[in-house]
Amino acid sequence: MAPNKVKCFTWQVARKACLTHEALQKRGSIIASRCLLCKEALETNKHLFMHCKVTTQVWAMFTSIAGINWIMP
Ligand SMILES: [Zn+2]
């Protein structure tokens, strides 16, 4: 069973409720969006948690340790 903070974070990611630059812009904040990890793309929910090259390396490490074969969509 996952800890509550992991469940809550997972729920926020799935619901796109994390305060990414994209979400802040939708709420009216004026931000020059750039991913803080790779500095190569806009900071969107999908980029930050799925497609960022830094995040991809973390997912690869996690799936390798867990012995899971995973191809990123
Ligand atoms: Zn990135």
N, CA, C, O and the ligand as a Tripos MOL2 file, in Angstrom:
@<TRIPOS>MOLECULE
protein
  293   291    74     0     0
PROTEIN
NO_CHARGES

@<TRIPOS>ATOM
      1 N           0.8450   -1.1830    0.0000 N.3       1 MET1
      2 CA          0.0000    0.0000    0.0000 C.3       1 MET1
      3 C           0.8910    1.2470    0.0000 C.2       1 MET1
      4 O           1.8230    1.3610    0.7960 O.2       1 MET1
      5 N           0.5870    2.1660   -0.8970 N.am      2 ALA2
      6 CA          1.3890    3.3850   -1.0110 C.3       2 ALA2
      7 C           1.0490    4.3630    0.1090 C.2       2 ALA2
      8 O          -0.0910    4.4070    0.5730 O.2       2 ALA2
      9 N           2.0500    5.1590    0.5520 N.am      3 PRO3
     10 CA          1.7750    6.1840    1.5570 C.3       3 PRO3
     11 C           0.7780    7.2110    1.0230 C.2       3 PRO3
     12 O           0.6530    7.4020   -0.1860 O.2       3 PRO3
     13 N           0.0710    7.8680    1.9450 N.am      4 ASN4
     14 CA         -0.9560    8.8390    1.5440 C.3       4 ASN4
     15 C          -0.4050    9.9780    0.7000 C.2       4 ASN4
     16 O          -1.0730   10.4420   -0.2230 O.2       4 ASN4
     17 N           0.8260   10.4410    1.0090 N.am      5 LYS5
     18 CA          1.3690   11.5580    0.2360 C.3       5 LYS5
     19 C           1.6440   11.1250   -1.2170 C.2       5 LYS5
     20 O           1.5470   11.9420   -2.1330 O.2       5 LYS5
     21 N           1.9840    9.8500   -1.4270 N.am      6 VAL6
     22 CA          2.1850    9.3500   -2.7830 C.3       6 VAL6
     23 C           0.8460    9.2470   -3.5040 C.2       6 VAL6
     24 O           0.7300    9.6050   -4.6760 O.2       6 VAL6
     25 N          -0.1680    8.7540   -2.7860 N.am      7 LYS7
     26 CA         -1.5110    8.6630   -3.3750 C.3       7 LYS7
     27 C          -2.0240   10.0510   -3.7670 C.2       7 LYS7
     28 O          -2.5870   10.2330   -4.8470 O.2       7 LYS7
     29 N          -1.8220   11.0240   -2.8780 N.am      8 CYS8
     30 CA         -2.2940   12.3820   -3.1330 C.3       8 CYS8
     31 C          -1.5690   12.9870   -4.3460 C.2       8 CYS8
     32 O          -2.1970   13.6120   -5.2000 O.2       8 CYS8
     33 N          -0.2500   12.7970   -4.4130 N.am      9 PHE9
     34 CA          0.5110   13.3280   -5.5330 C.3       9 PHE9
     35 C           0.0890   12.6650   -6.8390 C.2       9 PHE9
     36 O          -0.0570   13.3380   -7.8580 O.2       9 PHE9
     37 N          -0.1050   11.3550   -6.8130 N.am     10 THR10
     38 CA         -0.5370   10.6250   -8.0060 C.3      10 THR10
     39 C          -1.8970   11.1370   -8.4790 C.2      10 THR10
     40 O          -2.1260   11.3010   -9.6780 O.2      10 THR10
     41 N          -2.7910   11.3850   -7.5330 N.am     11 TRP11
     42 CA         -4.1080   11.9220   -7.8720 C.3      11 TRP11
     43 C          -3.9620   13.2940   -8.5300 C.2      11 TRP11
     44 O          -4.6250   13.5850   -9.5250 O.2      11 TRP11
     45 N          -3.0860   14.1380   -7.9650 N.am     12 GLN12
     46 CA         -2.8800   15.4740   -8.5370 C.3      12 GLN12
     47 C          -2.3290   15.3950   -9.9590 C.2      12 GLN12
     48 O          -2.7530   16.1540  -10.8300 O.2      12 GLN12
     49 N          -1.3960   14.4930  -10.1980 N.am     13 VAL13
     50 CA         -0.8260   14.3470  -11.5470 C.3      13 VAL13
     51 C          -1.9080   13.8610  -12.5080 C.2      13 VAL13
     52 O          -2.0520   14.3970  -13.6070 O.2      13 VAL13
     53 N          -2.6680   12.8460  -12.0940 N.am     14 ALA14
     54 CA         -3.7100   12.2970  -12.9670 C.3      14 ALA14
     55 C          -4.7930   13.3270  -13.2740 C.2      14 ALA14
     56 O          -5.3370   13.3430  -14.3780 O.2      14 ALA14
     57 N          -5.1060   14.1830  -12.3120 N.am     15 ARG15
     58 CA         -6.1430   15.2030  -12.4910 C.3      15 ARG15
     59 C          -5.5970   16.5080  -13.0750 C.2      15 ARG15
     60 O          -6.3270   17.4840  -13.2510 O.2      15 ARG15
     61 N          -4.2860   16.4980  -13.3720 N.am     16 LYS16
     62 CA         -3.6000   17.7020  -13.8720 C.3      16 LYS16
     63 C          -3.8050   18.8650  -12.9070 C.2      16 LYS16
     64 O          -4.0210   20.0020  -13.3280 O.2      16 LYS16
     65 N          -3.7380   18.5760  -11.6300 N.am     17 ALA17
     66 CA         -3.9490   19.5840  -10.5960 C.3      17 ALA17
     67 C          -2.6400   20.1350  -10.0400 C.2      17 ALA17
     68 O          -2.6580   21.0100   -9.1730 O.2      17 ALA17
     69 N          -1.5070   19.6370  -10.5260 N.am     18 CYS18
     70 CA         -0.2190   20.1690  -10.0670 C.3      18 CYS18
     71 C          -0.0270   21.5660  -10.6290 C.2      18 CYS18
     72 O          -0.4380   21.8550  -11.7530 O.2      18 CYS18
     73 N           0.5950   22.4270   -9.8450 N.am     19 LEU19
     74 CA          0.7690   23.8100  -10.2730 C.3      19 LEU19
     75 C           1.9770   23.9450  -11.2030 C.2      19 LEU19
     76 O           3.0140   24.4960  -10.8330 O.2      19 LEU19
     77 N           1.8120   23.4340  -12.3990 N.am     20 THR20
     78 CA          2.8350   23.6380  -13.4310 C.3      20 THR20
     79 C           2.6570   25.0390  -14.0070 C.2      20 THR20
     80 O           1.6640   25.7130  -13.7330 O.2      20 THR20
     81 N           3.6110   25.4620  -14.7890 N.am     21 HIS21
     82 CA          3.4840   26.7690  -15.4420 C.3      21 HIS21
     83 C           2.2030   26.8210  -16.2730 C.2      21 HIS21
     84 O           1.5220   27.8460  -16.3080 O.2      21 HIS21
     85 N           1.8810   25.7160  -16.9390 N.am     22 GLU22
     86 CA          0.6730   25.6510  -17.7620 C.3      22 GLU22
     87 C          -0.5750   25.9300  -16.9080 C.2      22 GLU22
     88 O          -1.4460   26.7000  -17.3120 O.2      22 GLU22
     89 N          -0.6540   25.3060  -15.7350 N.am     23 ALA23
     90 CA         -1.8110   25.5050  -14.8530 C.3      23 ALA23
     91 C          -1.8560   26.9240  -14.3130 C.2      23 ALA23
     92 O          -2.9240   27.5260  -14.2050 O.2      23 ALA23
     93 N          -0.6790   27.4570  -13.9720 N.am     24 LEU24
     94 CA         -0.6380   28.8350  -13.4540 C.3      24 LEU24
     95 C          -1.0590   29.8350  -14.5290 C.2      24 LEU24
     96 O          -1.7360   30.8200  -14.2340 O.2      24 LEU24
     97 N          -0.6540   29.5800  -15.7830 N.am     25 GLN25
     98 CA         -1.0560   30.4760  -16.8750 C.3      25 GLN25
     99 C          -2.5720   30.4360  -17.0730 C.2      25 GLN25
    100 O          -3.1960   31.4620  -17.3460 O.2      25 GLN25
    101 N          -3.1600   29.2420  -16.9340 N.am     26 LYS26
    102 CA         -4.6190   29.1320  -17.0770 C.3      26 LYS26
    103 C          -5.3450   29.8870  -15.9650 C.2      26 LYS26
    104 O          -6.4880   30.3110  -16.1390 O.2      26 LYS26
    105 N          -4.6700   30.0540  -14.8120 N.am     27 ARG27
    106 CA         -5.2660   30.7960  -13.6970 C.3      27 ARG27
    107 C          -4.9860   32.2890  -13.7900 C.2      27 ARG27
    108 O          -5.4090   33.0560  -12.9250 O.2      27 ARG27
    109 N          -4.2660   32.7110  -14.8480 N.am     28 GLY28
    110 CA         -4.0520   34.1310  -15.0720 C.3      28 GLY28
    111 C          -2.6670   34.6520  -14.7600 C.2      28 GLY28
    112 O          -2.4000   35.8390  -14.9490 O.2      28 GLY28
    113 N          -1.7760   33.7900  -14.2850 N.am     29 SER29
    114 CA         -0.4090   34.2400  -13.9980 C.3      29 SER29
    115 C           0.3500   34.4590  -15.3030 C.2      29 SER29
    116 O           0.2070   33.6940  -16.2570 O.2      29 SER29
    117 N           1.1370   35.4890  -15.3260 N.am     30 ILE30
    118 CA          1.9640   35.7590  -16.5050 C.3      30 ILE30
    119 C           3.3530   35.1960  -16.2320 C.2      30 ILE30
    120 O           4.1300   35.7580  -15.4600 O.2      30 ILE30
    121 N           3.6440   34.0810  -16.8780 N.am     31 ILE31
    122 CA          4.8990   33.3550  -16.6520 C.3      31 ILE31
    123 C           5.5070   32.9920  -17.9920 C.2      31 ILE31
    124 O           4.8120   32.5070  -18.8860 O.2      31 ILE31
    125 N           6.7920   33.2230  -18.1310 N.am     32 ALA32
    126 CA          7.5110   32.7290  -19.3070 C.3      32 ALA32
    127 C           7.8340   31.2690  -19.0240 C.2      32 ALA32
    128 O           8.8010   30.9660  -18.3250 O.2      32 ALA32
    129 N           7.0280   30.3720  -19.5640 N.am     33 SER33
    130 CA          7.1330   28.9580  -19.2270 C.3      33 SER33
    131 C           8.3240   28.2920  -19.8940 C.2      33 SER33
    132 O           8.5350   28.4120  -21.1010 O.2      33 SER33
    133 N           9.0920   27.5930  -19.0830 N.am     34 ARG34
    134 CA         10.1930   26.7710  -19.5750 C.3      34 ARG34
    135 C          10.4050   25.6830  -18.5290 C.2      34 ARG34
    136 O          10.4590   25.9680  -17.3330 O.2      34 ARG34
    137 N          10.5250   24.4460  -18.9770 N.am     35 CYS35
    138 CA         10.7180   23.3270  -18.0520 C.3      35 CYS35
    139 C          11.9730   23.5730  -17.2070 C.2      35 CYS35
    140 O          13.0470   23.8430  -17.7440 O.2      35 CYS35
    141 N          11.8290   23.4770  -15.8900 N.am     36 LEU36
    142 CA         12.9590   23.7300  -15.0070 C.3      36 LEU36
    143 C          13.9650   22.5890  -15.0040 C.2      36 LEU36
    144 O          15.0980   22.7640  -14.5560 O.2      36 LEU36
    145 N          13.5660   21.4270  -15.4980 N.am     37 LEU37
    146 CA         14.4750   20.2840  -15.5150 C.3      37 LEU37
    147 C          15.3630   20.2790  -16.7500 C.2      37 LEU37
    148 O          16.5770   20.1110  -16.6380 O.2      37 LEU37
    149 N          14.7790   20.4600  -17.9160 N.am     38 CYS38
    150 CA         15.5610   20.3780  -19.1600 C.3      38 CYS38
    151 C          15.7130   21.7230  -19.8600 C.2      38 CYS38
    152 O          16.6000   21.8870  -20.6990 O.2      38 CYS38
    153 N          14.8730   22.6690  -19.5310 N.am     39 LYS39
    154 CA         14.8880   24.0140  -20.1250 C.3      39 LYS39
    155 C          14.7120   23.9900  -21.6490 C.2      39 LYS39
    156 O          15.1830   24.8850  -22.3490 O.2      39 LYS39
    157 N          14.0240   22.9490  -22.1550 N.am     40 GLU40
    158 CA         13.8760   22.8080  -23.6050 C.3      40 GLU40
    159 C          12.4250   22.8680  -24.0760 C.2      40 GLU40
    160 O          12.1740   22.9330  -25.2790 O.2      40 GLU40
    161 N          11.4740   22.8490  -23.1570 N.am     41 ALA41
    162 CA         10.0640   22.8060  -23.5750 C.3      41 ALA41
    163 C           9.2240   23.5820  -22.5760 C.2      41 ALA41
    164 O           9.6950   23.9650  -21.5050 O.2      41 ALA41
    165 N           7.9700   23.8050  -22.9490 N.am     42 LEU42
    166 CA          7.0360   24.4280  -22.0210 C.3      42 LEU42
    167 C           6.7710   23.4660  -20.8650 C.2      42 LEU42
    168 O           6.7410   22.2490  -21.0490 O.2      42 LEU42
    169 N           6.5800   24.0280  -19.6730 N.am     43 GLU43
    170 CA          6.3210   23.1780  -18.5120 C.3      43 GLU43
    171 C           4.8370   22.8500  -18.4490 C.2      43 GLU43
    172 O           4.0540   23.5830  -17.8440 O.2      43 GLU43
    173 N           4.4620   21.7560  -19.0700 N.am     44 THR44
    174 CA          3.0940   21.2570  -19.0120 C.3      44 THR44
    175 C           3.0790   20.0090  -18.1340 C.2      44 THR44
    176 O           4.1240   19.4270  -17.8420 O.2      44 THR44
    177 N           1.8890   19.6110  -17.7220 N.am     45 ASN45
    178 CA          1.7500   18.4100  -16.9060 C.3      45 ASN45
    179 C           2.3310   17.1950  -17.6390 C.2      45 ASN45
    180 O           3.0880   16.4110  -17.0670 O.2      45 ASN45
    181 N           1.9670   17.0600  -18.8990 N.am     46 LYS46
    182 CA          2.4110   15.9110  -19.6820 C.3      46 LYS46
    183 C           3.9260   15.9130  -19.8770 C.2      46 LYS46
    184 O           4.5780   14.8760  -19.7540 O.2      46 LYS46
    185 N           4.4800   17.0910  -20.1840 N.am     47 HIS47
    186 CA          5.9320   17.1470  -20.3840 C.3      47 HIS47
    187 C           6.6610   16.8390  -19.0870 C.2      47 HIS47
    188 O           7.5850   16.0250  -19.0730 O.2      47 HIS47
    189 N           6.2560   17.4820  -17.9990 N.am     48 LEU48
    190 CA          6.9800   17.3590  -16.7390 C.3      48 LEU48
    191 C           6.9910   15.9430  -16.1940 C.2      48 LEU48
    192 O           8.0020   15.4920  -15.6560 O.2      48 LEU48
    193 N           5.8730   15.2330  -16.3270 N.am     49 PHE49
    194 CA          5.7900   13.9130  -15.7040 C.3      49 PHE49
    195 C           5.9390   12.7420  -16.6740 C.2      49 PHE49
    196 O           6.0060   11.5920  -16.2410 O.2      49 PHE49
    197 N           5.9940   13.0160  -17.9790 N.am     50 MET50
    198 CA          6.0960   11.9160  -18.9380 C.3      50 MET50
    199 C           7.2450   12.0730  -19.9310 C.2      50 MET50
    200 O           8.0550   11.1610  -20.0950 O.2      50 MET50
    201 N           7.3150   13.2290  -20.5950 N.am     51 HIS51
    202 CA          8.1680   13.3350  -21.7680 C.3      51 HIS51
    203 C           9.4690   14.1080  -21.5820 C.2      51 HIS51
    204 O          10.3040   14.1190  -22.4860 O.2      51 HIS51
    205 N           9.6560   14.7360  -20.4690 N.am     52 CYS52
    206 CA         10.9080   15.4640  -20.2330 C.3      52 CYS52
    207 C          12.0660   14.4650  -20.2350 C.2      52 CYS52
    208 O          11.9370   13.3550  -19.7180 O.2      52 CYS52
    209 N          13.1990   14.8660  -20.8220 N.am     53 LYS53
    210 CA         14.3150   13.9230  -20.8930 C.3      53 LYS53
    211 C          14.8510   13.5600  -19.5120 C.2      53 LYS53
    212 O          15.3630   12.4560  -19.3250 O.2      53 LYS53
    213 N          14.7460   14.4620  -18.5450 N.am     54 VAL54
    214 CA         15.1700   14.1620  -17.1770 C.3      54 VAL54
    215 C          14.1920   13.1790  -16.5380 C.2      54 VAL54
    216 O          14.6020   12.2020  -15.9110 O.2      54 VAL54
    217 N          12.9090   13.4420  -16.7000 N.am     55 THR55
    218 CA         11.8820   12.5580  -16.1500 C.3      55 THR55
    219 C          11.9650   11.1700  -16.7810 C.2      55 THR55
    220 O          11.7890   10.1590  -16.1010 O.2      55 THR55
    221 N          12.2320   11.1310  -18.0720 N.am     56 THR56
    222 CA         12.3530    9.8520  -18.7740 C.3      56 THR56
    223 C          13.4700    9.0040  -18.1610 C.2      56 THR56
    224 O          13.3370    7.7880  -18.0300 O.2      56 THR56
    225 N          14.5800    9.6660  -17.7830 N.am     57 GLN57
    226 CA         15.6780    8.9300  -17.1440 C.3      57 GLN57
    227 C          15.2640    8.3800  -15.7800 C.2      57 GLN57
    228 O          15.6490    7.2720  -15.4090 O.2      57 GLN57
    229 N          14.4800    9.1570  -15.0380 N.am     58 VAL58
    230 CA         13.9930    8.6870  -13.7280 C.3      58 VAL58
    231 C          13.0590    7.4960  -13.9190 C.2      58 VAL58
    232 O          13.1590    6.5000  -13.2020 O.2      58 VAL58
    233 N          12.1440    7.6020  -14.8940 N.am     59 TRP59
    234 CA         11.2350    6.4760  -15.1770 C.3      59 TRP59
    235 C          12.0240    5.2410  -15.6050 C.2      59 TRP59
    236 O          11.6950    4.1280  -15.1950 O.2      59 TRP59
    237 N          13.0680    5.4240  -16.4290 N.am     60 ALA60
    238 CA         13.8760    4.2840  -16.8770 C.3      60 ALA60
    239 C          14.5650    3.6180  -15.6930 C.2      60 ALA60
    240 O          14.6200    2.3910  -15.6120 O.2      60 ALA60
    241 N          15.0930    4.4290  -14.7720 N.am     61 MET61
    242 CA         15.7510    3.8840  -13.5910 C.3      61 MET61
    243 C          14.7400    3.1210  -12.7270 C.2      61 MET61
    244 O          15.0250    2.0240  -12.2470 O.2      61 MET61
    245 N          13.5570    3.7140  -12.5340 N.am     62 PHE62
    246 CA         12.5350    3.0820  -11.7130 C.3      62 PHE62
    247 C          12.0730    1.7570  -12.3230 C.2      62 PHE62
    248 O          11.9770    0.7520  -11.6180 O.2      62 PHE62
    249 N          11.7900    1.7490  -13.6130 N.am     63 THR63
    250 CA         11.3100    0.5150  -14.2460 C.3      63 THR63
    251 C          12.3930   -0.5480  -14.2910 C.2      63 THR63
    252 O          12.1080   -1.7420  -14.2090 O.2      63 THR63
    253 N          13.6560   -0.1010  -14.4220 N.am     64 SER64
    254 CA         14.7570   -1.0540  -14.4080 C.3      64 SER64
    255 C          14.8670   -1.7270  -13.0460 C.2      64 SER64
    256 O          15.0100   -2.9470  -12.9640 O.2      64 SER64
    257 N          14.8020   -0.9390  -11.9780 N.am     65 ILE65
    258 CA         14.8870   -1.4880  -10.6120 C.3      65 ILE65
    259 C          13.7150   -2.4130  -10.3360 C.2      65 ILE65
    260 O          13.8730   -3.4610   -9.7090 O.2      65 ILE65
    261 N          12.5240   -2.0170  -10.8100 N.am     66 ALA66
    262 CA         11.3190   -2.8070  -10.5580 C.3      66 ALA66
    263 C          11.1970   -4.0040  -11.5060 C.2      66 ALA66
    264 O          10.3280   -4.8550  -11.3180 O.2      66 ALA66
    265 N          12.0760   -4.0740  -12.5350 N.am     67 GLY67
    266 CA         12.0220   -5.1820  -13.4810 C.3      67 GLY67
    267 C          10.8250   -5.1300  -14.4020 C.2      67 GLY67
    268 O          10.2900   -6.1620  -14.8070 O.2      67 GLY67
    269 N          10.4070   -3.9150  -14.7290 N.am     68 ILE68
    270 CA          9.2300   -3.7140  -15.5710 C.3      68 ILE68
    271 C           9.6840   -3.2990  -16.9710 C.2      68 ILE68
    272 O          10.5310   -2.4170  -17.1110 O.2      68 ILE68
    273 N           9.1290   -3.9230  -17.9970 N.am     69 ASN69
    274 CA          9.3690   -3.4840  -19.3690 C.3      69 ASN69
    275 C           8.3140   -2.4590  -19.7260 C.2      69 ASN69
    276 O           7.1190   -2.7530  -19.6940 O.2      69 ASN69
    277 N           8.7500   -1.2530  -20.0670 N.am     70 TRP70
    278 CA          7.8120   -0.1550  -20.2880 C.3      70 TRP70
    279 C           8.2650    0.6530  -21.4920 C.2      70 TRP70
    280 O           9.4390    1.0050  -21.6050 O.2      70 TRP70
    281 N           7.3500    0.9410  -22.3750 N.am     71 ILE71
    282 CA          7.6310    1.8250  -23.4990 C.3      71 ILE71
    283 C           6.7810    3.0640  -23.3000 C.2      71 ILE71
    284 O           5.5550    2.9800  -23.2220 O.2      71 ILE71
    285 N           7.4350    4.2190  -23.2160 N.am     72 MET72
    286 CA          6.7330    5.4730  -22.9730 C.3      72 MET72
    287 C           5.8500    5.8240  -24.1710 C.2      72 MET72
    288 O           6.3080    5.7820  -25.3130 O.2      72 MET72
    289 N           4.5930    6.1670  -23.9170 N.am     73 PRO73
    290 CA          3.7000    6.4940  -25.0410 C.3      73 PRO73
    291 C           4.1380    7.7820  -25.7360 C.2      73 PRO73
    292 O           3.5040    8.2090  -26.7010 O.2      73 PRO73
    293 ZN         11.7670   19.1280  -19.4550 Zn       74 ZN74
@<TRIPOS>BOND
     1     1     2 1
     2     2     3 1
     3     3     4 2
     4     3     5 am
     5     5     6 1
     6     6     7 1
     7     7     8 2
     8     7     9 am
     9     9    10 1
    10    10    11 1
    11    11    12 2
    12    11    13 am
    13    13    14 1
    14    14    15 1
    15    15    16 2
    16    15    17 am
    17    17    18 1
    18    18    19 1
    19    19    20 2
    20    19    21 am
    21    21    22 1
    22    22    23 1
    23    23    24 2
    24    23    25 am
    25    25    26 1
    26    26    27 1
    27    27    28 2
    28    27    29 am
    29    29    30 1
    30    30    31 1
    31    31    32 2
    32    31    33 am
    33    33    34 1
    34    34    35 1
    35    35    36 2
    36    35    37 am
    37    37    38 1
    38    38    39 1
    39    39    40 2
    40    39    41 am
    41    41    42 1
    42    42    43 1
    43    43    44 2
    44    43    45 am
    45    45    46 1
    46    46    47 1
    47    47    48 2
    48    47    49 am
    49    49    50 1
    50    50    51 1
    51    51    52 2
    52    51    53 am
    53    53    54 1
    54    54    55 1
    55    55    56 2
    56    55    57 am
    57    57    58 1
    58    58    59 1
    59    59    60 2
    60    59    61 am
    61    61    62 1
    62    62    63 1
    63    63    64 2
    64    63    65 am
    65    65    66 1
    66    66    67 1
    67    67    68 2
    68    67    69 am
    69    69    70 1
    70    70    71 1
    71    71    72 2
    72    71    73 am
    73    73    74 1
    74    74    75 1
    75    75    76 2
    76    75    77 am
    77    77    78 1
    78    78    79 1
    79    79    80 2
    80    79    81 am
    81    81    82 1
    82    82    83 1
    83    83    84 2
    84    83    85 am
    85    85    86 1
    86    86    87 1
    87    87    88 2
    88    87    89 am
    89    89    90 1
    90    90    91 1
    91    91    92 2
    92    91    93 am
    93    93    94 1
    94    94    95 1
    95    95    96 2
    96    95    97 am
    97    97    98 1
    98    98    99 1
    99    99   100 2
   100    99   101 am
   101   101   102 1
   102   102   103 1
   103   103   104 2
   104   103   105 am
   105   105   106 1
   106   106   107 1
   107   107   108 2
   108   107   109 am
   109   109   110 1
   110   110   111 1
   111   111   112 2
   112   111   113 am
   113   113   114 1
   114   114   115 1
   115   115   116 2
   116   115   117 am
   117   117   118 1
   118   118   119 1
   119   119   120 2
   120   119   121 am
   121   121   122 1
   122   122   123 1
   123   123   124 2
   124   123   125 am
   125   125   126 1
   126   126   127 1
   127   127   128 2
   128   127   129 am
   129   129   130 1
   130   130   131 1
   131   131   132 2
   132   131   133 am
   133   133   134 1
   134   134   135 1
   135   135   136 2
   136   135   137 am
   137   137   138 1
   138   138   139 1
   139   139   140 2
   140   139   141 am
   141   141   142 1
   142   142   143 1
   143   143   144 2
   144   143   145 am
   145   145   146 1
   146   146   147 1
   147   147   148 2
   148   147   149 am
   149   149   150 1
   150   150   151 1
   151   151   152 2
   152   151   153 am
   153   153   154 1
   154   154   155 1
   155   155   156 2
   156   155   157 am
   157   157   158 1
   158   158   159 1
   159   159   160 2
   160   159   161 am
   161   161   162 1
   162   162   163 1
   163   163   164 2
   164   163   165 am
   165   165   166 1
   166   166   167 1
   167   167   168 2
   168   167   169 am
   169   169   170 1
   170   170   171 1
   171   171   172 2
   172   171   173 am
   173   173   174 1
   174   174   175 1
   175   175   176 2
   176   175   177 am
   177   177   178 1
   178   178   179 1
   179   179   180 2
   180   179   181 am
   181   181   182 1
   182   182   183 1
   183   183   184 2
   184   183   185 am
   185   185   186 1
   186   186   187 1
   187   187   188 2
   188   187   189 am
   189   189   190 1
   190   190   191 1
   191   191   192 2
   192   191   193 am
   193   193   194 1
   194   194   195 1
   195   195   196 2
   196   195   197 am
   197   197   198 1
   198   198   199 1
   199   199   200 2
   200   199   201 am
   201   201   202 1
   202   202   203 1
   203   203   204 2
   204   203   205 am
   205   205   206 1
   206   206   207 1
   207   207   208 2
   208   207   209 am
   209   209   210 1
   210   210   211 1
   211   211   212 2
   212   211   213 am
   213   213   214 1
   214   214   215 1
   215   215   216 2
   216   215   217 am
   217   217   218 1
   218   218   219 1
   219   219   220 2
   220   219   221 am
   221   221   222 1
   222   222   223 1
   223   223   224 2
   224   223   225 am
   225   225   226 1
   226   226   227 1
   227   227   228 2
   228   227   229 am
   229   229   230 1
   230   230   231 1
   231   231   232 2
   232   231   233 am
   233   233   234 1
   234   234   235 1
   235   235   236 2
   236   235   237 am
   237   237   238 1
   238   238   239 1
   239   239   240 2
   240   239   241 am
   241   241   242 1
   242   242   243 1
   243   243   244 2
   244   243   245 am
   245   245   246 1
   246   246   247 1
   247   247   248 2
   248   247   249 am
   249   249   250 1
   250   250   251 1
   251   251   252 2
   252   251   253 am
   253   253   254 1
   254   254   255 1
   255   255   256 2
   256   255   257 am
   257   257   258 1
   258   258   259 1
   259   259   260 2
   260   259   261 am
   261   261   262 1
   262   262   263 1
   263   263   264 2
   264   263   265 am
   265   265   266 1
   266   266   267 1
   267   267   268 2
   268   267   269 am
   269   269   270 1
   270   270   271 1
   271   271   272 2
   272   271   273 am
   273   273   274 1
   274   274   275 1
   275   275   276 2
   276   275   277 am
   277   277   278 1
   278   278   279 1
   279   279   280 2
   280   279   281 am
   281   281   282 1
   282   282   283 1
   283   283   284 2
   284   283   285 am
   285   285   286 1
   286   286   287 1
   287   287   288 2
   288   287   289 am
   289   289   290 1
   290   290   291 1
   291   291   292 2
@<TRIPOS>SUBSTRUCTURE
     1 MET1         2 RESIDUE 1 A MET
     2 ALA2         6 RESIDUE 1 A ALA
     3 PRO3        10 RESIDUE 1 A PRO
     4 ASN4        14 RESIDUE 1 A ASN
     5 LYS5        18 RESIDUE 1 A LYS
     6 VAL6        22 RESIDUE 1 A VAL
     7 LYS7        26 RESIDUE 1 A LYS
     8 CYS8        30 RESIDUE 1 A CYS
     9 PHE9        34 RESIDUE 1 A PHE
    10 THR10       38 RESIDUE 1 A THR
    11 TRP11       42 RESIDUE 1 A TRP
    12 GLN12       46 RESIDUE 1 A GLN
    13 VAL13       50 RESIDUE 1 A VAL
    14 ALA14       54 RESIDUE 1 A ALA
    15 ARG15       58 RESIDUE 1 A ARG
    16 LYS16       62 RESIDUE 1 A LYS
    17 ALA17       66 RESIDUE 1 A ALA
    18 CYS18       70 RESIDUE 1 A CYS
    19 LEU19       74 RESIDUE 1 A LEU
    20 THR20       78 RESIDUE 1 A THR
    21 HIS21       82 RESIDUE 1 A HIS
    22 GLU22       86 RESIDUE 1 A GLU
    23 ALA23       90 RESIDUE 1 A ALA
    24 LEU24       94 RESIDUE 1 A LEU
    25 GLN25       98 RESIDUE 1 A GLN
    26 LYS26      102 RESIDUE 1 A LYS
    27 ARG27      106 RESIDUE 1 A ARG
    28 GLY28      110 RESIDUE 1 A GLY
    29 SER29      114 RESIDUE 1 A SER
    30 ILE30      118 RESIDUE 1 A ILE
    31 ILE31      122 RESIDUE 1 A ILE
    32 ALA32      126 RESIDUE 1 A ALA
    33 SER33      130 RESIDUE 1 A SER
    34 ARG34      134 RESIDUE 1 A ARG
    35 CYS35      138 RESIDUE 1 A CYS
    36 LEU36      142 RESIDUE 1 A LEU
    37 LEU37      146 RESIDUE 1 A LEU
    38 CYS38      150 RESIDUE 1 A CYS
    39 LYS39      154 RESIDUE 1 A LYS
    40 GLU40      158 RESIDUE 1 A GLU
    41 ALA41      162 RESIDUE 1 A ALA
    42 LEU42      166 RESIDUE 1 A LEU
    43 GLU43      170 RESIDUE 1 A GLU
    44 THR44      174 RESIDUE 1 A THR
    45 ASN45      178 RESIDUE 1 A ASN
    46 LYS46      182 RESIDUE 1 A LYS
    47 HIS47      186 RESIDUE 1 A HIS
    48 LEU48      190 RESIDUE 1 A LEU
    49 PHE49      194 RESIDUE 1 A PHE
    50 MET50      198 RESIDUE 1 A MET
    51 HIS51      202 RESIDUE 1 A HIS
    52 CYS52      206 RESIDUE 1 A CYS
    53 LYS53      210 RESIDUE 1 A LYS
    54 VAL54      214 RESIDUE 1 A VAL
    55 THR55      218 RESIDUE 1 A THR
    56 THR56      222 RESIDUE 1 A THR
    57 GLN57      226 RESIDUE 1 A GLN
    58 VAL58      230 RESIDUE 1 A VAL
    59 TRP59      234 RESIDUE 1 A TRP
    60 ALA60      238 RESIDUE 1 A ALA
    61 MET61      242 RESIDUE 1 A MET
    62 PHE62      246 RESIDUE 1 A PHE
    63 THR63      250 RESIDUE 1 A THR
    64 SER64      254 RESIDUE 1 A SER
    65 ILE65      258 RESIDUE 1 A ILE
    66 ALA66      262 RESIDUE 1 A ALA
    67 GLY67      266 RESIDUE 1 A GLY
    68 ILE68      270 RESIDUE 1 A ILE
    69 ASN69      274 RESIDUE 1 A ASN
    70 TRP70      278 RESIDUE 1 A TRP
    71 ILE71      282 RESIDUE 1 A ILE
    72 MET72      286 RESIDUE 1 A MET
    73 PRO73      290 RESIDUE 1 A PRO
    74 ZN74       293 GROUP 0 **** ****
